[in-house]
Amino acid sequence: MSKPGALAQLLAWRRQVGRTLNLMVGMPEYDNYVAHMQKSHPDQCVMSYEEFFRERQEARYGGKGRVGRCC
């Protein structure tokens, strides 16, 4: 295997590990969100990564006056 091929495989593995970790904690991928917004809602603004992350955390764990509990 050539070095460029090995580097490409390592980078692909790293991206996949990152995706897996995000999914394990319930964080959908920002890239998928952006693609969806551009395709399905081109007239609406796309949230920044920070806004997206904060919105997903609040949706999952509660926020805006909600008591921190699971149910």
ZANU-373234 format. One line per field, with one value per residue: residue in one letter; chain; residue number from 1; z negated, y, x of N, C-alpha, C, O, CB in turn. Coordinates in Angstrom, 1 decimal. Glycine has a CB too. Layout:
code c(a|...) .
unit c(A|...) .
pos c(NUM|...) .
n_z c(Z|...) .
n_y c(Y|...) .
n_x c(X|...) .
ca_z c(Z|...) .
ca_y c(Y|...) .
ca_x c(X|...) .
c_z c(Z|...) .
c_y c(Y|...) .
c_x c(X|...) .
o_z c(Z|...) .
o_y c(Y|...) .
o_x c(X|...) .
cb_z c(Z|...) .
cb_y c(Y|...) .
cb_x c(X|...) .
END
This chain:
code c(m|s|k|p|g|a|l|a|q|l|l|a|w|r|r|q|v|g|r|t|l|n|l|m|v|g|m|p|e|y|d|n|y|v|a|h|m|q|k|s|h|p|d|q|c|v|m|s|y|e|e|f|f|r|e|r|q|e|a|r|y|g|g|k|g|r|v|g|r|c|c) .
unit c(A|A|A|A|A|A|A|A|A|A|A|A|A|A|A|A|A|A|A|A|A|A|A|A|A|A|A|A|A|A|A|A|A|A|A|A|A|A|A|A|A|A|A|A|A|A|A|A|A|A|A|A|A|A|A|A|A|A|A|A|A|A|A|A|A|A|A|A|A|A|A) .
pos c(1|2|3|4|5|6|7|8|9|10|11|12|13|14|15|16|17|18|19|20|21|22|23|24|25|26|27|28|29|30|31|32|33|34|35|36|37|38|39|40|41|42|43|44|45|46|47|48|49|50|51|52|53|54|55|56|57|58|59|60|61|62|63|64|65|66|67|68|69|70|71) .
n_z c(0.0|0.8|-0.5|-0.2|0.1|-2.3|-4.0|-3.2|-3.9|-6.6|-7.3|-6.4|-8.2|-10.5|-10.2|-10.1|-12.7|-14.2|-13.3|-14.3|-17.1|-17.4|-16.8|-18.8|-21.0|-20.3|-18.5|-15.5|-12.3|-11.2|-8.5|-7.1|-7.9|-6.8|-4.0|-3.8|-4.4|-2.3|-0.1|-0.6|-1.9|-0.6|-0.8|-3.4|-6.2|-7.1|-10.1|-12.0|-12.8|-15.6|-16.5|-15.6|-17.1|-19.7|-19.6|-19.1|-21.4|-23.3|-22.4|-22.9|-25.6|-27.0|-27.9|-28.1|-30.5|-31.2|-33.4|-34.3|-33.5|-32.6|-31.8) .
n_y c(-1.2|2.2|5.2|7.6|6.3|5.0|7.1|8.3|6.2|6.3|8.8|8.5|6.6|8.0|10.0|8.4|7.3|9.6|10.3|8.1|8.4|10.8|10.0|8.2|9.7|11.0|13.1|14.4|14.6|17.6|18.2|16.7|18.0|20.5|19.8|18.9|21.2|22.9|21.5|21.0|23.3|25.8|28.5|29.2|30.2|28.7|27.2|28.1|25.9|26.0|27.0|25.0|22.7|23.6|23.8|21.1|19.9|21.1|20.2|17.5|17.2|19.0|22.3|25.9|26.6|24.2|21.5|19.6|16.5|13.1|12.2) .
n_x c(0.8|0.5|1.9|0.3|-2.2|-2.5|-2.6|-5.0|-6.8|-6.5|-7.4|-10.1|-11.0|-10.7|-12.7|-14.9|-14.9|-15.3|-17.9|-19.3|-19.0|-20.3|-22.9|-23.4|-23.8|-26.0|-25.9|-26.7|-25.3|-23.7|-23.1|-25.0|-27.3|-26.9|-26.9|-29.5|-31.0|-30.2|-31.2|-34.0|-35.0|-34.2|-34.8|-34.5|-32.4|-29.3|-28.2|-25.3|-22.5|-22.1|-24.6|-26.3|-25.3|-25.9|-28.7|-29.4|-28.4|-30.1|-32.6|-32.3|-31.5|-33.0|-33.9|-34.1|-35.7|-36.6|-36.7|-33.8|-34.1|-34.7|-37.3) .
ca_z c(0.0|0.9|-1.6|0.0|-0.1|-3.7|-4.6|-2.8|-4.7|-8.0|-7.3|-6.3|-9.4|-11.5|-9.9|-10.5|-14.2|-14.6|-13.0|-15.2|-18.4|-17.4|-16.8|-20.1|-22.0|-19.8|-17.7|-14.1|-11.6|-10.7|-7.1|-6.7|-8.2|-5.8|-2.7|-3.8|-4.3|-0.9|0.9|-0.9|-2.3|-0.1|-1.2|-4.9|-6.7|-7.7|-11.3|-12.1|-13.6|-17.0|-16.7|-15.4|-18.2|-20.9|-19.4|-19.2|-22.8|-24.0|-22.0|-23.5|-27.1|-27.6|-28.0|-28.1|-31.6|-31.4|-34.5|-33.7|-33.8|-31.3|-31.4) .
ca_y c(0.0|3.4|6.2|8.4|5.4|4.7|8.4|8.4|5.3|6.8|10.0|8.0|5.9|9.1|10.6|7.4|7.2|10.9|10.1|7.1|9.0|11.8|9.3|7.5|10.7|11.5|14.3|14.2|15.3|18.9|18.1|16.2|19.1|21.6|19.3|18.8|22.6|23.4|20.8|21.0|24.6|26.8|29.9|29.5|30.4|27.5|27.5|27.8|24.7|26.2|27.1|23.6|21.9|24.0|23.4|19.7|19.6|21.5|19.3|16.2|17.2|20.0|23.7|27.0|26.5|22.8|20.9|18.6|15.1|12.3|12.0) .
ca_x c(0.0|1.3|1.7|-1.0|-3.3|-2.6|-3.1|-6.4|-7.5|-6.4|-8.4|-11.5|-11.2|-10.9|-14.0|-16.0|-14.9|-16.0|-19.4|-19.8|-19.0|-21.4|-24.2|-23.5|-24.3|-27.2|-25.7|-26.7|-24.2|-24.0|-23.1|-26.3|-28.3|-26.7|-27.3|-31.0|-31.5|-30.0|-32.0|-35.4|-35.4|-33.2|-35.1|-34.2|-31.0|-28.7|-27.6|-23.9|-22.3|-22.4|-26.1|-26.8|-24.9|-26.6|-30.1|-29.5|-28.3|-31.3|-33.7|-32.1|-31.4|-33.9|-33.4|-35.1|-36.6|-37.0|-35.9|-32.9|-34.4|-34.9|-38.7) .
c_z c(0.0|-0.3|-1.4|-0.3|-1.6|-4.4|-4.4|-3.7|-6.1|-8.2|-7.2|-7.6|-10.5|-11.4|-10.4|-12.1|-14.8|-14.4|-14.1|-16.6|-18.5|-17.5|-18.1|-21.1|-21.4|-19.0|-16.2|-13.4|-11.0|-9.2|-6.5|-6.8|-7.1|-4.4|-2.7|-3.6|-2.9|0.1|0.6|-1.3|-1.9|-0.5|-2.6|-5.2|-7.3|-9.0|-11.2|-12.9|-15.1|-17.4|-16.6|-16.6|-19.4|-20.8|-19.6|-20.7|-23.6|-23.7|-22.7|-25.0|-27.8|-27.7|-28.1|-29.2|-31.9|-32.5|-33.9|-34.2|-32.5|-30.9|-32.0) .
c_y c(1.2|4.3|7.1|7.6|5.2|5.9|8.6|7.5|5.7|7.9|9.5|7.3|7.0|9.7|9.7|7.3|8.5|10.8|9.2|7.7|10.0|11.1|8.6|8.5|11.5|12.8|14.0|15.0|16.6|18.9|17.7|17.2|20.1|21.1|19.3|20.2|23.1|22.8|21.1|22.4|25.7|28.2|30.2|29.5|29.0|28.0|27.3|26.5|24.9|26.3|25.7|22.7|22.3|23.6|21.9|19.2|19.9|20.6|17.9|16.2|18.2|21.3|24.7|26.8|25.1|22.2|19.7|17.2|14.4|12.2|13.0) .
c_x c(0.9|1.0|0.5|-2.2|-3.5|-3.1|-4.6|-7.3|-7.6|-7.4|-9.8|-11.9|-11.5|-12.3|-15.1|-16.0|-15.6|-17.5|-20.0|-20.0|-20.2|-22.8|-24.4|-24.0|-25.5|-27.1|-25.7|-25.6|-24.6|-24.0|-24.4|-27.4|-28.2|-27.2|-28.9|-31.6|-31.4|-30.9|-33.5|-35.9|-34.4|-33.5|-34.9|-32.7|-30.5|-28.0|-26.1|-23.7|-22.5|-23.9|-26.7|-26.5|-25.7|-28.1|-30.3|-29.3|-29.5|-32.5|-33.5|-32.2|-32.3|-33.2|-34.5|-36.2|-37.1|-36.1|-35.1|-33.3|-34.7|-36.3|-39.6) .
o_z c(-0.7|-0.9|-2.4|-0.8|-2.0|-5.4|-5.3|-4.1|-6.8|-9.2|-8.0|-8.0|-11.3|-12.4|-11.0|-12.6|-15.7|-15.3|-14.6|-17.3|-19.5|-18.3|-18.6|-22.1|-22.0|-18.8|-15.7|-14.0|-10.4|-8.6|-5.5|-5.9|-6.5|-3.7|-1.6|-2.9|-2.4|1.0|1.6|-1.2|-2.7|-0.4|-3.0|-4.5|-8.0|-9.0|-10.5|-13.5|-15.7|-18.4|-17.4|-17.1|-20.1|-21.7|-20.2|-21.1|-24.4|-24.5|-23.1|-25.6|-29.0|-27.7|-28.0|-28.9|-32.9|-32.4|-33.1|-35.3|-31.5|-29.7|-31.8) .
o_y c(1.3|4.2|7.2|8.1|5.1|5.8|9.0|7.8|5.6|8.0|10.0|7.5|6.8|10.0|10.1|7.2|8.4|11.2|9.4|7.5|10.1|11.5|8.5|8.0|12.5|13.6|13.4|15.9|16.7|19.6|18.2|17.4|20.5|21.8|19.6|20.4|23.8|23.5|21.4|22.7|26.4|29.1|31.4|29.0|28.4|28.9|26.4|26.0|24.0|25.8|25.3|22.0|21.4|23.2|21.5|18.3|19.2|20.3|17.3|15.3|18.3|21.4|24.3|26.7|24.9|22.4|19.0|16.8|15.0|12.1|13.0) .
o_x c(1.9|0.0|-0.3|-3.2|-4.7|-3.9|-5.3|-8.3|-8.6|-8.1|-10.7|-13.0|-12.4|-12.9|-16.1|-17.1|-16.4|-18.3|-21.1|-21.0|-20.9|-23.7|-25.6|-24.7|-25.9|-28.0|-24.7|-25.1|-25.6|-24.8|-24.9|-28.2|-29.2|-27.9|-29.5|-32.5|-32.3|-31.4|-34.3|-37.1|-33.9|-32.6|-35.0|-31.9|-31.3|-27.2|-25.6|-24.7|-23.1|-24.3|-27.6|-27.4|-26.2|-28.7|-31.3|-30.1|-30.0|-33.3|-34.5|-32.8|-32.3|-31.9|-35.6|-37.4|-37.8|-34.9|-35.6|-32.8|-34.9|-36.6|-40.8) .
cb_z c(-1.2|2.2|-1.8|1.4|0.6|-4.3|-4.1|-1.3|-4.6|-8.4|-6.2|-5.1|-9.9|-11.4|-8.4|-9.9|-14.8|-13.9|-11.6|-15.3|-18.7|-16.2|-15.7|-20.6|-22.4|-20.9|-18.1|-13.5|-10.5|-11.2|-6.6|-7.5|-9.5|-5.7|-2.5|-5.1|-5.3|-0.5|0.8|-2.0|-3.9|1.4|-0.9|-5.7|-7.7|-6.7|-12.5|-12.8|-13.4|-17.5|-15.7|-14.1|-18.5|-21.0|-18.0|-18.4|-23.4|-23.6|-20.5|-23.1|-27.5|-28.9|-26.9|-26.8|-31.3|-30.2|-35.7|-34.0|-34.8|-31.5|-31.9) .
cb_y c(0.0|4.1|7.1|9.0|4.1|4.3|9.6|8.1|3.9|7.2|11.0|7.0|5.0|10.1|10.9|6.0|7.2|12.1|9.6|5.9|9.7|12.7|8.3|7.0|11.7|11.8|15.0|14.5|14.4|19.9|17.2|14.9|19.7|21.9|17.9|18.2|23.5|23.2|19.3|20.1|24.6|26.7|30.1|28.4|31.5|26.8|26.7|29.0|24.2|27.5|28.1|23.0|22.1|25.6|23.8|18.9|20.3|23.0|19.1|15.6|17.5|19.6|24.0|27.1|27.3|21.9|20.3|18.9|15.0|11.0|10.6) .
cb_x c(-1.0|1.1|2.9|-1.0|-3.2|-1.2|-2.3|-6.6|-6.8|-5.0|-8.1|-11.5|-10.0|-9.8|-14.2|-15.7|-13.4|-15.5|-19.6|-18.9|-17.7|-21.4|-24.2|-22.1|-23.2|-28.2|-24.3|-28.1|-23.6|-22.9|-22.0|-26.7|-28.1|-25.2|-26.8|-31.5|-30.8|-28.5|-31.8|-35.7|-35.5|-33.1|-36.6|-34.9|-30.8|-27.7|-28.2|-23.1|-20.8|-21.7|-26.7|-26.2|-23.4|-26.5|-30.5|-28.5|-27.1|-31.7|-33.7|-30.7|-30.0|-34.4|-32.4|-35.8|-37.8|-37.0|-36.8|-31.5|-35.6|-34.3|-39.2) .
END
